[in-house]
Amino acid sequence: MSSLMLSGKLSAVLVKQAKAKEKPYKLSDGKGLNLEIRPNSSKYWRLSYRYHDKQKTLTLGVFPEVTLAIARNKSFEAKQLLDQGIDPSVHRKQ
């Protein structure tokens, strides 16, 4: 694994202990990777990125099925596609 994949602000314990609030909120892992916690206690991994000067969001999965390590790996793969000029959301739909 590269150091890019290991550098994050979140820990597995912090993700697991995140509690729902009245409004949805996000915990950032850096480099566009976020964990969105909703009022119904669901937790969604999201990657924010730019493609052709447009802000986009890619859903990477739901915690706990998708762990922090898996979300970071999926984020890294999506960024590799971006480096090749491929939109990860379009690639996923194909």
One Martini backbone bead per residue (centre of mass of N, CA, C, O) as a GRO file, in nm:
protein
   94
    1MET     BB    1   0.099   0.035   0.018
    2SER     BB    2   0.052   0.352   0.015
    3SER     BB    3   0.074   0.653   0.182
    4LEU     BB    4  -0.193   0.767   0.075
    5MET     BB    5  -0.379   0.542   0.207
    6LEU     BB    6  -0.269   0.598   0.517
    7SER     BB    7  -0.356   0.898   0.501
    8GLY     BB    8  -0.550   0.994   0.786
    9LYS     BB    9  -0.794   1.103   1.031
   10LEU     BB   10  -0.922   0.842   1.065
   11SER     BB   11  -1.063   0.581   1.260
   12ALA     BB   12  -1.216   0.292   1.333
   13VAL     BB   13  -1.323   0.388   1.607
   14LEU     BB   14  -1.449   0.658   1.521
   15VAL     BB   15  -1.647   0.539   1.319
   16LYS     BB   16  -1.799   0.348   1.516
   17GLN     BB   17  -1.869   0.595   1.735
   18ALA     BB   18  -2.048   0.740   1.557
   19LYS     BB   19  -2.317   0.961   1.599
   20ALA     BB   20  -2.620   1.063   1.575
   21LYS     BB   21  -2.804   1.342   1.463
   22GLU     BB   22  -3.038   1.565   1.364
   23LYS     BB   23  -2.820   1.606   1.144
   24PRO     BB   24  -2.632   1.574   0.896
   25TYR     BB   25  -2.286   1.456   0.885
   26LYS     BB   26  -1.923   1.494   0.859
   27LEU     BB   27  -1.631   1.292   0.817
   28SER     BB   28  -1.293   1.348   0.759
   29ASP     BB   29  -1.005   1.191   0.579
   30GLY     BB   30  -0.934   1.318   0.327
   31LYS     BB   31  -0.911   1.364  -0.009
   32GLY     BB   32  -1.255   1.350  -0.018
   33LEU     BB   33  -1.309   1.164   0.222
   34ASN     BB   34  -1.631   1.060   0.360
   35LEU     BB   35  -1.850   1.044   0.646
   36GLU     BB   36  -2.194   0.996   0.648
   37ILE     BB   37  -2.421   1.096   0.904
   38ARG     BB   38  -2.736   1.002   0.990
   39PRO     BB   39  -3.020   1.018   1.187
   40ASN     BB   40  -3.057   0.685   1.136
   41SER     BB   41  -2.735   0.583   1.160
   42SER     BB   42  -2.626   0.600   0.890
   43LYS     BB   43  -2.323   0.511   0.691
   44TYR     BB   44  -2.149   0.698   0.434
   45TRP     BB   45  -1.936   0.668   0.172
   46ARG     BB   46  -1.757   0.954   0.031
   47LEU     BB   47  -1.650   1.106  -0.284
   48SER     BB   48  -1.492   1.402  -0.358
   49TYR     BB   49  -1.484   1.554  -0.691
   50ARG     BB   50  -1.324   1.655  -0.999
   51TYR     BB   51  -1.482   1.693  -1.333
   52HIS     BB   52  -1.460   1.920  -1.552
   53ASP     BB   53  -1.525   2.146  -1.326
   54LYS     BB   54  -1.699   1.936  -1.154
   55GLN     BB   55  -1.883   1.855  -0.889
   56LYS     BB   56  -1.851   1.534  -0.725
   57THR     BB   57  -2.014   1.220  -0.612
   58LEU     BB   58  -1.908   0.911  -0.455
   59THR     BB   59  -2.028   0.609  -0.366
   60LEU     BB   60  -1.867   0.344  -0.164
   61GLY     BB   61  -2.061   0.288   0.091
   62VAL     BB   62  -2.150   0.098   0.384
   63PHE     BB   63  -2.148   0.107   0.712
   64PRO     BB   64  -1.974  -0.197   0.779
   65GLU     BB   65  -1.922  -0.327   0.496
   66VAL     BB   66  -1.743  -0.065   0.469
   67THR     BB   67  -1.448   0.006   0.552
   68LEU     BB   68  -1.195   0.218   0.586
   69ALA     BB   69  -0.994   0.060   0.411
   70ILE     BB   70  -1.183   0.019   0.168
   71ALA     BB   71  -1.247   0.317   0.117
   72ARG     BB   72  -0.955   0.400   0.058
   73ASN     BB   73  -0.916   0.208  -0.180
   74LYS     BB   74  -1.149   0.318  -0.357
   75SER     BB   75  -1.040   0.605  -0.366
   76PHE     BB   76  -0.772   0.539  -0.504
   77GLU     BB   77  -0.896   0.413  -0.761
   78ALA     BB   78  -1.056   0.666  -0.849
   79LYS     BB   79  -0.799   0.849  -0.875
   80GLN     BB   80  -0.670   0.684  -1.099
   81LEU     BB   81  -0.891   0.739  -1.307
   82LEU     BB   82  -0.859   1.046  -1.307
   83ASP     BB   83  -0.560   1.039  -1.408
   84GLN     BB   84  -0.682   0.899  -1.689
   85GLY     BB   85  -0.965   1.058  -1.756
   86ILE     BB   86  -1.178   0.911  -1.566
   87ASP     BB   87  -1.499   0.870  -1.463
   88PRO     BB   88  -1.598   0.686  -1.195
   89SER     BB   89  -1.912   0.686  -1.234
   90VAL     BB   90  -1.911   0.588  -1.528
   91HIS     BB   91  -1.740   0.334  -1.490
   92ARG     BB   92  -1.939   0.191  -1.293
   93LYS     BB   93  -2.190   0.179  -1.499
   94GLN     BB   94  -2.036  -0.020  -1.717
   0.00000   0.00000   0.00000
